[in-house]
């Protein structure tokens, strides 16, 4: 249904939609709750009515037989109506891990295969409680005509069914109750127990929580805005100082980077530190990646070995064979090496 349809809906139809939505919400809550808790909140009457051979009912309370209510009473007596076991088909079926409502819906869709009836001819209830084994659900099927006739007969006798189960198997043990199914199908109109409104408590609490959360969130937001406005006067100078500090740190990092990567000054500094005494460099050539040095050395000074042992150079290679000693007593050398990238401190 779209928004224009809702706006054009009659007030009576809208109230019907609201009631159906309310019943759906209550059914969702009941489906999520354990079956034992649902039965406890439904407050089944202690008075039990079972059909007898004379077309009437045998009334018991806590296992003891009691007299039928007097004719002509204004208020019907609430009872647990037990249908004859001859009118109810009960069988077991494999049960998946589903809610009983969903499992009942699945059985109703497959009812024409399980029984000789159509889905619109029977009422179906499913129990996965104490009356069924693990992985198996108990399915109870009663023809609609039989169930409606039993309800009508009970009302004529001054009884008001609050639960409809099967004779010979107690509802606490089996967990079968046709009345919610008949009520949801619109087949019967029964008075609800006052405890049914207990299901409205979670709805009311949910609405109250939403209102409280909304009000508290609005108040906390207003308080937060006030704190922000008060702290803005203090935060502005702090933010400006932080920006200046970050800019100074960036400037110093750039200076440090340029010092480390300042070629060929870094290479000259490293060679000055590495080369031993007795080495004279006459020529130094730098191409951005490799350095070539040539000059003279004393017999005890080994330029190639010194450069190879240095972490700042690799691929050290002499470019010429050993030359003869010059007249001045020095040995010429010509070496080339690749410079390693600088390591930031």
C-alpha positions as CSV (number, residue, x, y, z in Angstrom):
1,X,0.0,0.0,0.0
2,X,1.4,3.4,-1.0
3,X,1.2,6.7,0.8
4,X,-1.6,8.1,-1.4
5,X,-3.6,4.9,-0.7
6,X,-3.2,5.4,3.0
7,X,-4.3,9.1,2.7
8,X,-7.4,8.0,0.8
9,X,-8.3,5.2,3.2
10,X,-11.5,5.4,5.1
11,X,-11.3,5.8,8.8
12,X,-13.1,2.5,9.4
13,X,-10.7,0.7,7.0
14,X,-7.8,2.4,8.7
15,X,-8.9,1.2,12.1
16,X,-9.2,-2.3,10.7
17,X,-5.6,-2.1,9.3
18,X,-4.4,-0.8,12.7
19,X,-6.1,-3.7,14.5
20,X,-4.6,-6.2,12.1
21,X,-1.2,-4.7,12.5
22,X,-1.6,-4.8,16.3
23,X,-2.6,-8.5,16.1
24,X,0.4,-9.2,13.8
25,X,2.7,-7.6,16.3
26,X,1.4,-9.6,19.1
27,X,1.6,-12.8,17.1
28,X,5.3,-11.9,16.3
29,X,6.0,-11.5,20.0
30,X,4.3,-14.8,20.8
31,X,6.3,-16.6,18.1
32,X,9.5,-15.4,19.6
33,X,8.6,-16.4,23.1
34,X,8.9,-20.0,24.3
35,X,5.7,-22.1,24.0
36,X,5.6,-22.8,27.7
37,X,5.8,-19.1,28.5
38,X,3.0,-18.4,26.0
39,X,0.8,-21.0,27.6
40,X,1.5,-19.6,31.1
41,X,0.6,-16.1,30.0
42,X,-2.6,-17.3,28.3
43,X,-3.9,-18.4,31.7
44,X,-5.9,-21.4,30.6
45,X,-8.9,-22.2,32.8
46,X,-8.8,-25.0,35.2
47,X,-12.2,-26.2,34.1
48,X,-11.9,-28.9,31.3
49,X,-14.8,-29.9,29.1
50,X,-14.6,-33.3,27.3
51,X,-17.4,-34.6,25.0
52,X,-19.4,-37.6,26.3
53,X,-21.4,-40.3,24.5
54,X,-24.7,-38.4,25.1
55,X,-23.8,-35.4,23.1
56,X,-22.9,-33.3,26.2
57,X,-19.8,-32.6,28.0
58,X,-18.0,-34.1,31.0
59,X,-16.6,-31.3,33.2
60,X,-13.5,-31.7,35.4
61,X,-11.5,-29.4,37.5
62,X,-8.0,-30.6,38.5
63,X,-8.9,-34.1,37.6
64,X,-12.2,-34.1,39.6
65,X,-15.5,-34.2,37.9
66,X,-17.8,-31.2,38.6
67,X,-21.4,-30.4,37.7
68,X,-22.4,-28.6,34.6
69,X,-23.3,-24.9,34.9
70,X,-26.9,-24.1,35.5
71,X,-28.9,-23.1,32.4
72,X,-29.8,-19.5,31.9
73,X,-26.6,-18.0,33.4
74,X,-25.6,-14.7,31.9
75,X,-21.8,-15.3,31.9
76,X,-20.4,-18.4,30.2
77,X,-17.9,-20.4,32.1
78,X,-14.4,-20.4,30.5
79,X,-13.2,-23.9,29.8
80,X,-10.5,-25.9,28.0
81,X,-12.5,-27.7,25.3
82,X,-11.1,-31.1,24.4
83,X,-12.2,-32.5,21.0
84,X,-12.9,-36.2,20.6
85,X,-9.8,-38.1,19.5
86,X,-11.9,-39.7,16.7
87,X,-12.3,-36.3,15.1
88,X,-8.7,-35.3,15.2
89,X,-5.9,-36.7,13.0
90,X,-2.6,-36.7,14.7
91,X,0.7,-37.6,13.1
92,X,4.4,-36.9,13.4
93,X,6.5,-35.2,10.8
94,X,10.1,-34.2,10.5
95,X,10.6,-30.8,12.1
96,X,13.1,-28.2,10.9
97,X,14.6,-25.6,13.1
98,X,11.7,-23.1,12.6
99,X,9.3,-21.3,14.8
100,X,6.1,-23.2,15.4
101,X,4.1,-20.6,13.5
102,X,6.3,-21.0,10.4
103,X,6.3,-24.8,10.8
104,X,2.5,-24.7,10.9
105,X,2.4,-22.6,7.8
106,X,4.7,-25.1,6.0
107,X,2.4,-28.0,7.0
108,X,-0.7,-26.1,5.9
109,X,0.9,-25.7,2.4
110,X,1.5,-29.4,2.3
111,X,-1.8,-30.5,3.9
112,X,-3.3,-31.9,0.7
113,X,-0.4,-34.4,0.5
114,X,-0.4,-35.4,4.1
115,X,-4.2,-35.8,4.4
116,X,-7.2,-36.3,2.1
117,X,-8.4,-32.7,3.0
118,X,-7.6,-29.3,1.5
119,X,-6.1,-26.5,3.5
120,X,-9.4,-24.6,3.6
121,X,-11.2,-27.6,5.1
122,X,-9.2,-28.1,8.3
123,X,-7.5,-26.4,11.2
124,X,-3.9,-27.3,11.8
125,X,-1.7,-26.9,14.8
126,X,1.9,-28.0,15.3
127,X,3.8,-28.7,18.5
128,X,7.5,-29.2,18.9
129,X,7.4,-29.3,22.7
130,X,7.5,-32.1,25.2
131,X,5.1,-34.2,23.2
132,X,7.5,-34.7,20.3
133,X,10.9,-36.3,20.0
134,X,14.0,-34.5,18.9
135,X,13.7,-33.4,15.2
136,X,10.0,-34.5,15.0
137,X,7.0,-32.3,15.3
138,X,3.5,-33.4,16.3
139,X,0.8,-32.3,13.8
140,X,-2.9,-32.2,14.8
141,X,-5.5,-31.7,12.1
142,X,-9.2,-31.3,12.7
143,X,-12.0,-30.6,10.1
144,X,-13.4,-27.1,10.3
145,X,-16.9,-28.4,10.5
146,X,-16.1,-30.6,13.5
147,X,-14.3,-27.8,15.4
148,X,-16.9,-25.2,14.7
149,X,-19.7,-27.6,15.7
150,X,-17.9,-28.4,19.0
151,X,-17.5,-24.7,19.8
152,X,-21.2,-24.0,19.0
153,X,-22.3,-26.9,21.2
154,X,-20.1,-25.8,24.0
155,X,-21.5,-22.2,23.9
156,X,-25.1,-23.6,23.9
157,X,-24.1,-25.5,27.1
158,X,-23.0,-22.2,28.7
159,X,-19.3,-22.8,28.2
160,X,-16.8,-20.5,26.6
161,X,-13.7,-22.2,25.1
162,X,-10.4,-20.5,26.0
163,X,-8.3,-23.4,24.5
164,X,-9.2,-26.2,22.2
165,X,-7.1,-29.4,22.4
166,X,-7.6,-33.2,22.0
167,X,-9.2,-35.5,24.5
168,X,-6.9,-38.1,26.0
169,X,-3.7,-36.0,25.7
170,X,-3.3,-33.0,27.9
171,X,-2.3,-29.6,26.4
172,X,0.6,-29.4,28.8
173,X,2.1,-32.6,27.5
174,X,1.3,-32.1,23.8
175,X,1.0,-28.4,23.4
176,X,-1.9,-28.5,20.9
177,X,-4.3,-25.6,20.8
178,X,-6.6,-25.0,17.8
179,X,-8.2,-21.8,19.2
180,X,-5.4,-19.3,18.1
181,X,-5.6,-20.8,14.6
182,X,-9.4,-20.6,14.5
183,X,-9.2,-17.0,15.8
184,X,-6.6,-15.9,13.3
185,X,-8.7,-17.4,10.5
186,X,-11.7,-15.4,11.7
187,X,-13.7,-18.6,12.2
188,X,-14.6,-17.8,15.8
189,X,-14.8,-14.7,17.9
190,X,-13.8,-15.3,21.5
191,X,-13.2,-13.0,24.4
192,X,-9.6,-12.6,25.2
193,X,-8.1,-13.1,28.6
194,X,-6.9,-10.1,30.4
195,X,-3.5,-11.6,30.5
196,X,-3.3,-11.3,26.7
197,X,-2.7,-7.7,27.2
198,X,0.6,-8.6,28.9
199,X,1.9,-8.8,25.4
200,X,1.3,-5.1,25.1
201,X,3.8,-4.4,27.8
202,X,6.9,-5.0,25.5
203,X,5.3,-2.7,22.9
204,X,4.7,0.0,25.5
205,X,8.2,-0.4,26.9
206,X,9.7,-0.2,23.4
207,X,7.7,3.0,22.7
208,X,8.8,4.5,26.0
209,X,12.4,3.6,25.3
210,X,12.2,5.3,21.9
211,X,10.8,8.5,23.5
212,X,13.3,8.5,26.3
213,X,16.2,7.9,23.9
214,X,15.0,10.7,21.6
215,X,14.6,13.2,24.5
216,X,17.9,12.2,26.1
217,X,19.7,12.4,22.7
218,X,18.3,15.9,22.1
219,X,19.3,17.1,25.5
220,X,22.8,15.6,25.1
221,X,23.2,17.2,21.7
222,X,22.2,20.6,23.1
223,X,24.7,20.2,26.0
224,X,27.4,19.2,23.5
225,X,26.7,22.3,21.3
226,X,27.0,24.5,24.4
227,X,30.3,22.9,25.3
228,X,31.6,23.3,21.8
229,X,30.7,27.0,21.8
230,X,32.5,27.5,25.1
231,X,35.6,25.7,24.0
232,X,35.8,27.4,20.6
233,X,37.4,30.5,22.1
234,X,40.1,28.4,23.6
235,X,40.5,26.0,20.7
236,X,41.1,28.7,18.1
237,X,44.5,29.9,19.5
238,X,45.5,26.3,20.2
239,X,44.7,25.3,16.6
240,X,46.7,28.2,15.2
241,X,49.7,27.3,17.4
242,X,49.5,23.7,16.3
243,X,49.4,24.8,12.6
244,X,52.6,26.9,13.2
245,X,54.3,24.0,14.9
246,X,53.5,21.6,12.1
247,X,54.7,24.1,9.5
248,X,58.0,24.5,11.4
249,X,58.4,20.7,11.7
250,X,57.7,20.4,7.9
251,X,60.3,23.1,7.1
252,X,62.9,21.5,9.3
253,X,62.2,18.0,7.8
254,X,62.7,19.5,4.3
255,X,66.0,21.1,5.3
256,X,67.2,17.8,6.8
257,X,66.1,16.0,3.7
258,X,68.0,18.4,1.4
259,X,71.1,18.1,3.6
260,X,71.0,14.3,3.4
261,X,70.3,14.2,-0.4
262,X,72.5,17.2,-1.3
263,X,74.7,15.7,-4.0
264,X,77.7,15.8,-4.5
265,X,78.4,17.4,-1.2
266,X,77.4,14.3,0.7
267,X,79.7,12.2,-1.5
268,X,82.6,14.5,-1.0
269,X,82.0,14.4,2.8
270,X,81.9,10.6,2.8
271,X,85.1,10.3,0.7
272,X,86.9,12.8,2.9
273,X,86.0,10.6,5.9
274,X,86.7,7.3,4.3
275,X,89.9,7.8,2.3
276,X,93.0,7.1,4.5
277,X,96.1,9.2,4.8
278,X,98.5,8.8,1.9
279,X,95.8,9.1,-0.8
280,X,95.6,12.2,-3.1
281,X,92.5,12.6,-5.3
282,X,93.2,14.6,-8.4
283,X,89.9,14.1,-10.3
284,X,86.3,13.5,-9.0
285,X,83.4,12.9,-11.3
286,X,79.8,12.6,-10.2
287,X,76.9,11.6,-12.6
288,X,74.1,11.5,-10.0
289,X,74.5,7.8,-9.4
290,X,78.2,6.8,-9.5
291,X,81.4,8.6,-8.5
292,X,84.7,8.2,-10.2
293,X,87.9,9.2,-8.4
294,X,91.5,9.1,-9.6
295,X,94.8,10.2,-8.2
296,X,97.9,8.8,-6.4
297,X,98.3,6.7,-3.3
298,X,101.1,5.4,-1.2
299,X,101.9,1.7,-1.3
300,X,100.1,1.0,2.0
301,X,96.8,2.7,1.1
302,X,94.2,0.5,-0.7
303,X,91.4,2.7,-2.1
304,X,89.3,-0.2,-3.5
305,X,89.2,-2.1,-0.2
306,X,88.3,1.0,1.8
307,X,85.3,1.8,-0.5
308,X,84.1,-1.7,-0.6
309,X,84.0,-1.8,3.2
310,X,82.0,1.4,3.4
311,X,78.1,1.1,3.7
312,X,77.7,4.2,1.5
313,X,79.1,2.7,-1.7
314,X,78.6,-0.6,-3.6
315,X,79.8,-2.1,-6.9
316,X,83.3,-0.7,-6.4
317,X,85.4,-1.5,-9.4
318,X,88.9,-0.3,-10.6
319,X,88.9,1.1,-14.1
320,X,92.5,0.3,-14.9
321,X,95.2,-2.2,-14.0
322,X,98.0,-1.2,-11.5
323,X,100.2,1.4,-13.0
324,X,103.9,1.8,-12.4
325,X,105.2,3.9,-9.7
326,X,105.7,7.5,-10.7
327,X,108.9,9.5,-10.2
328,X,107.4,11.0,-7.0
329,X,107.0,7.6,-5.3
330,X,103.2,7.4,-5.7
331,X,101.0,4.7,-7.3
332,X,98.2,6.0,-9.6
333,X,94.6,4.7,-9.1
334,X,91.3,5.1,-11.0
335,X,88.2,3.7,-9.2
336,X,84.4,4.0,-9.8
337,X,81.7,3.1,-7.3
338,X,77.9,3.5,-7.1
339,X,76.5,5.6,-4.3
340,X,73.9,4.1,-2.0
341,X,70.8,6.2,-1.2
342,X,71.0,8.2,2.0
343,X,69.4,6.8,5.2
344,X,67.2,9.3,7.0
345,X,68.0,9.6,10.8
